């Protein structure tokens, strides 16, 4: 029996491309190419439209009683979990520019006509599930240590986190749980979305290829994960505004990383 197209693609068996061994130099080249793509096709305005609703949610929560303060760091860190699906349009632009095609920003929406759109949506839902599970886990951890009542002020929240044993436990276990989520998402999405943009394969093939890339290059991909995390933290510090540049650069760079890692 043929597999469901969204999972297995068009064939009876999974089409898993061969992968290459890559190193830190390839990561540097991918980042440089990502910066070059962003300079040629600036898309910061689009990401501002995605970022500011989240900022508004956070600020609105502050106004209503600081009830979302415990989610400040999880929301910022969560960009690493949903970033791959948010950047699918950037992969298409990088693909077109690489092939010498018109790369106007409107072509980012060509993804909506992709033969792999159903697989992209399915995998995007998986990442959104990880994101929501991460937020729920962070909230549950906070409530297990501090109770269900929100902090009375921003100052109290900061003091509780940095000067109390419960706060130290929150940072330790929160970062550990977040690390596990990040490893899972990196493993299944490192190159899966660019592959779906580039070829008509199913979600299972894309995830299997991404896992193979990570298993073939564990040290290099761990370094890539650290680079992504560091840049997202830097971009998040000035009220998330820096993410308007960081996320497009990382999106374009991910396309070039895919091109280096997958035959």
C-alpha positions, 0 to 999 in steps of 0.5 A: 500500500502506498504511503500517505503523501504528506508522510512518505512522499510520492513513492512507495519507500522513503527517499532519503538523500545522502548527506555529507560530512561538514565542519566549522568552516562550512558553518562560517560559510553558511552564515556569511552566505546568509548575511549576503542573502539578507543584504540583497533581500532584506526582510526585517519588516516581515519579521517585525510583524511576527515579533511584535504581536508576541511583544504586545502579548508580553507587555499586555500581560504586564499591564494586567498584573505581571502574570506572564513574567514567568514566561518571558524567558521561555517565550524568548527561547521559544523562537529557536523552536518555531524559527525553522517553520517561520523561515520557510519563505526565506529558504525559497528566496535563497533557493531562487537567488542561488539559481539566478531567478527573480528573488523579490520578497513576494516570491516567499509566498511561492511556498504556498504552491509547493508540492510539499506544502502539506508536509511543510504544514504537518512538520510545522504543526509538530514544531508548534507542538514542541513550542506549546509543550515547552511553554507549558513545561516552563509554567508548570516548573515555575508553579511547582517552585513558586506556587500559582500566584504571579509575582507582585512586581518585576523587581520581586520576580528578579529577586526570587529568581536570582537570590532564592534556592527556588530561583536557582532550581528554576534556572537549573531545571528550566535550562535543562528542560529547554536544552532537551526541547532544543536538541529534539527540534534541532535534530528533526528540523536542521535541514528538513524544511529546506529539503521540503522546499527543494524537493518533493519528499514527505515529512518522514523523509525530511525528518530522517534526512535531518536526523542523519545530518545530525548523526553524521555531524554531531559536533558540528551541528551541536556548534550550529545549535550553540550559534543559533541560541547565542544569536537569538539571545543577542537578538532578544535582549533589546525588546526582541527587536534584534530578532528582526535581523537575526532570524532572517540571517539564520533562515538564509544561512540554514538554506546554505547549510542544507546545501552543504550537508545534503547531496 
